[in-house]
Amino acid sequence: MNKKSLVLSGLYRICGKLPGYTLQPSQLLVSKCHARWALIALVLCSPASADVADMVLNIKPGVVGVGTYNPTGSPRANLQGTGFVVLDGRYVVSCAHIFSKLLDSEKKETYAVFIGHDRQMEVRTAQLIATDKARDLALLKISGKPLPALRLGDSTTAREGWQLYFTGYPIGSVLGLNPSTHRAGLAAIIPIFTPLQNTSQLNARTLRQAQDPYEVFELDAIAYPGNSGSPVWHPDTGEVLGVVNSVYVKGAKEAALSAPSGISYAIPAKYVKHLLEQALP
């Protein structure tokens, strides 16, 4: 049903039924004009809201697989996580733990970014140019033509209760290079460090987190290891508000749990911006 006709006809019916009130022809014309302008103002002032399905199509080209490439290995391509393109299309953000293993230089192993669709995979060699190990973030520079970049949003404006989405490769390339998109409610914005019940739970990582605490997003969604590095984005704007971390943060927050809880975490995008500012002054 046409929204405009519904609003206007409803307005006239209400006015026409008011006791003792009858619209004169001149008043009816003025009323119509006022109603039209009110409707136009309402449409112009309403925030633009893109359909989520359309936004997914805009997000996917900026999401890539990340890992290593060994020209003599079997398999040659080893997709270990997800990343997303930023800035001028030549930089990729992901998680630092994915690149913690030393490369086999004798076999010409390199870090790599994987793009394409299904079984049609293109390999781009990548250089690890900066990491923030405290927040498990990494910045890569890729070879070749620039890729479609995603915009970083202001994660400080994020509110608990928002419905967000993340796109990535939860089980790697097992089913081909096909990124999956999942909905995730922003359940809480919490500190990374939680006071421990006893000293036996202390380790190098928890000590670092206690010395340099920061906030993380708690998401009511399940993220698998392959989702690490996936962009968490807002459905209305497509802006990236966080980076999924399904290994580093979960290990700290859920060390006492014997089974996955269905809760995932993300590093807010403000820390990505800090990394970019430090790496590319």
C-alpha positions in Angstrom: 0.0 0.0 0.0 1.2 3.5 -0.8 2.4 5.1 2.4 1.7 8.6 1.2 -2.0 7.9 0.3 -2.5 6.1 3.6 -1.2 9.0 5.7 -3.2 11.6 3.9 -6.5 9.7 3.7 -6.2 8.8 7.4 -5.6 12.5 8.2 -8.7 13.6 6.3 -10.9 10.9 7.9 -9.9 12.0 11.4 -10.6 15.6 10.6 -13.9 14.8 9.0 -15.1 12.9 12.0 -14.4 15.5 14.6 -17.7 16.7 16.2 -19.0 19.9 14.8 -16.1 20.3 12.5 -16.5 20.6 8.7 -13.7 21.4 6.3 -14.5 24.1 3.8 -13.1 23.8 0.2 -10.5 26.4 0.9 -9.5 24.9 4.2 -9.3 21.5 2.5 -6.8 22.8 0.0 -4.7 24.3 2.7 -4.9 21.1 4.7 -3.7 19.1 1.7 -0.8 21.4 1.2 0.2 21.3 4.8 -0.1 17.5 4.9 2.1 17.2 1.8 4.8 19.4 3.1 4.7 17.7 6.5 5.2 14.3 4.8 8.1 15.7 2.7 9.8 17.1 5.8 9.3 13.8 7.6 11.0 11.9 4.7 13.9 14.3 4.4 14.6 14.3 8.1 14.4 10.5 8.5 17.9 8.8 8.6 18.8 6.8 5.5 18.5 3.1 6.1 20.0 0.7 3.5 18.7 -2.8 3.1 21.0 -5.2 4.9 21.1 -7.5 1.8 22.3 -4.6 -0.3 24.9 -3.6 2.3 26.3 -7.1 2.3 27.0 -6.8 -1.4 28.9 -3.6 -0.7 30.9 -5.1 2.2 32.0 -8.4 0.6 34.5 -6.9 -2.0 36.4 -5.4 0.9 36.7 -8.6 2.9 39.7 -10.9 2.1 41.2 -14.1 3.3 44.7 -13.8 5.0 47.4 -16.4 5.7 50.5 -17.7 4.0 51.5 -18.8 0.6 54.2 -21.4 -0.1 54.9 -22.0 -3.8 56.4 -25.4 -3.1 54.0 -26.5 -0.4 51.0 -28.7 -0.4 48.6 -26.9 -0.2 50.4 -23.8 -1.5 47.7 -21.4 -0.1 47.0 -21.6 3.7 44.1 -19.3 4.6 44.2 -18.8 8.4 41.8 -16.0 9.0 40.0 -12.9 7.7 41.0 -9.4 6.9 39.4 -6.3 5.5 40.7 -3.5 3.1 41.2 0.0 4.4 42.5 3.4 3.2 43.6 3.5 -0.4 42.8 -0.1 -1.1 46.4 -1.3 -0.6 46.2 -2.0 3.2 44.5 -4.8 5.1 43.7 -5.0 8.8 43.5 -8.4 10.5 44.6 -10.0 13.8 48.3 -10.2 14.8 48.1 -13.8 16.1 47.5 -15.1 12.6 51.0 -13.9 11.6 52.9 -15.1 14.7 54.5 -18.1 13.0 57.9 -17.4 11.4 58.0 -17.7 7.6 60.1 -20.4 5.9 62.3 -18.1 3.8 64.2 -21.0 2.2 60.9 -22.2 0.6 60.0 -18.6 -0.3 57.0 -18.6 2.0 55.2 -15.3 2.2 52.3 -13.7 4.0 49.4 -13.5 1.6 45.9 -12.1 1.0 43.4 -14.2 -0.9 40.7 -12.7 -3.1 38.2 -14.1 -5.6 35.1 -16.2 -5.4 34.4 -19.9 -4.8 37.3 -21.9 -6.2 38.6 -19.0 -8.3 41.3 -17.7 -5.9 43.9 -14.9 -6.6 46.9 -14.7 -4.3 48.4 -11.3 -3.4 51.7 -11.3 -1.6 51.6 -9.1 1.5 54.0 -7.4 3.8 53.4 -7.2 7.5 54.2 -3.5 8.3 52.8 -3.0 11.8 51.2 -4.9 14.7 49.6 -4.0 18.0 50.2 -7.2 20.0 48.5 -5.9 23.1 45.2 -5.6 21.1 46.1 -8.4 18.6 45.8 -6.2 15.5 47.9 -6.3 12.4 48.4 -4.1 9.3 49.4 -5.6 6.0 50.4 -3.9 2.7 49.4 -5.8 -0.4 50.8 -5.9 -3.9 48.9 -5.3 -7.1 46.0 -3.1 -7.9 44.0 -1.5 -5.0 41.0 -3.3 -3.7 37.6 -1.9 -2.6 38.2 -0.4 0.9 35.8 -0.3 3.8 35.3 2.8 5.9 36.2 2.9 9.6 33.5 4.3 11.8 33.6 5.9 15.2 33.4 3.0 17.6 33.1 5.4 20.6 29.5 6.0 19.6 28.6 2.3 19.7 25.8 1.5 22.1 24.9 -1.7 23.8 21.8 -3.2 22.2 22.8 -2.3 18.6 22.4 -5.0 16.0 25.6 -5.3 14.0 27.0 -7.8 11.4 30.4 -9.4 10.7 31.6 -10.9 7.5 34.4 -13.4 7.1 35.6 -17.0 6.6 34.6 -19.0 9.7 36.0 -22.3 8.4 38.6 -21.0 6.1 38.4 -21.9 2.5 37.0 -25.4 3.0 33.9 -24.5 1.1 35.7 -22.2 -1.3 36.4 -18.5 -1.0 32.9 -17.6 0.0 32.6 -15.1 2.9 29.7 -15.6 5.4 27.8 -12.8 7.1 26.4 -13.2 10.6 24.3 -11.0 12.8 25.6 -10.0 16.2 24.0 -8.0 18.9 26.3 -5.7 20.8 25.7 -7.3 24.2 28.2 -5.3 26.3 31.2 -3.0 26.1 33.5 -4.4 28.8 37.1 -4.1 29.9 39.5 -6.7 28.6 40.9 -7.5 32.0 38.8 -9.1 34.7 40.2 -9.5 38.2 41.3 -13.0 38.7 40.2 -15.2 41.6 43.6 -16.7 42.3 47.2 -16.2 41.2 47.3 -19.6 39.4 45.4 -17.9 36.6 48.1 -15.3 36.0 50.2 -15.5 32.9 52.1 -13.2 30.6 49.1 -12.2 28.7 46.8 -11.4 31.7 49.6 -9.4 33.2 50.0 -7.3 30.1 46.2 -6.8 30.0 46.2 -5.7 33.6 48.9 -3.1 33.0 47.3 -1.8 29.8 43.5 -2.4 30.1 41.2 -1.5 27.2 37.6 -2.0 26.2 36.2 -4.8 23.9 32.8 -5.5 22.4 31.0 -8.5 23.6 28.8 -10.0 20.8 26.0 -12.5 21.2 27.2 -14.5 18.2 29.4 -17.5 17.6 32.7 -16.7 15.8 35.1 -19.5 14.7 38.9 -19.2 14.4 38.6 -18.3 10.8 36.5 -15.3 11.7 39.4 -13.6 13.4 40.0 -10.4 11.6 36.4 -10.1 10.3 35.0 -6.6 10.2 32.1 -5.8 12.5 29.9 -3.3 10.6 26.8 -1.2 11.1 23.9 -2.2 8.7 22.8 1.4 8.0 26.2 2.9 7.1 28.5 -0.1 6.3 31.1 1.5 8.6 33.4 -0.9 10.4 33.1 -0.5 14.2 35.2 -3.5 15.3 37.4 -6.4 14.5 36.4 -9.9 15.5 38.8 -11.7 17.7 37.8 -15.3 18.3 41.1 -16.5 19.8 43.0 -13.9 21.7 40.2 -12.2 23.7 38.2 -15.4 24.2 41.1 -17.1 25.7 41.4 -14.4 28.3 37.6 -14.1 29.0 36.6 -17.7 28.9 39.6 -19.5 30.3 37.3 -21.0 33.0 34.8 -22.4 30.6 35.0 -25.9 29.4 32.9 -25.4 26.3 32.2 -22.4 23.9 29.6 -20.1 25.4 28.2 -18.6 22.2 29.8 -15.3 23.0 32.3 -13.6 20.8 34.4 -10.5 21.1 35.7 -7.7 18.9 38.4 -5.1 19.2 36.8 -1.6 18.7 37.8 0.3 15.6 39.3 3.2 17.5 42.3 1.0 18.2 42.6 0.2 14.4 42.8 4.0 13.9 45.6 4.3 16.5 47.5 1.6 14.7 47.1 3.3 11.3 48.2 6.6 12.8 51.4 5.1 14.2 52.3 3.0 11.2 51.5 5.6 8.6 52.2 9.0 10.1 
